[in-house]
Amino acid sequence: MVQMRSPSFGFNVLQAYGLESHGKLTWEVGGETGLAEPRLANVLFLGAPLPADDMLYVIGELNGEVNMFALAAESGKLVWQQNLV
């Protein structure tokens, strides 16, 4: 399960919780530092990620640009990103 947590700073955090670990936090990305993935620092995720195979696809705003981010579902590591607008 992936959850979004949002402060009012213009960025937010994606958090993943493991079903096998009985709901323990597995990873989190975003926020001011990027947490588990520094390249995702200061991203404002614009919705919940879409899971497909072993990936999570999420749209987010970074530096005034809207991007599609592909994350490894297991770790939250950024696999690729594509500028959309």
Stockholm file with secondary structure:
# STOCKHOLM 1.0

chainA/1-85         MVQMRSPSFGFNVLQAYGLESHGKLTWEVGGETGLAEPRLANVLFLGAPLPADDMLYVIGELNGEVNMFALAAESGKLVWQQNLV
#=GR chainA/1-85 SS CEEEECCTTSCCEEEEECTTTTSCEEEEEETTTEETCGGGTTCEECSCCEEETTEEEEEEEETTEEEEEEEETTTCCEEEEEECC
#=GC SS_cons        CEEEECCTTSCCEEEEECTTTTSCEEEEEETTTEETCGGGTTCEECSCCEEETTEEEEEEEETTEEEEEEEETTTCCEEEEEECC
//
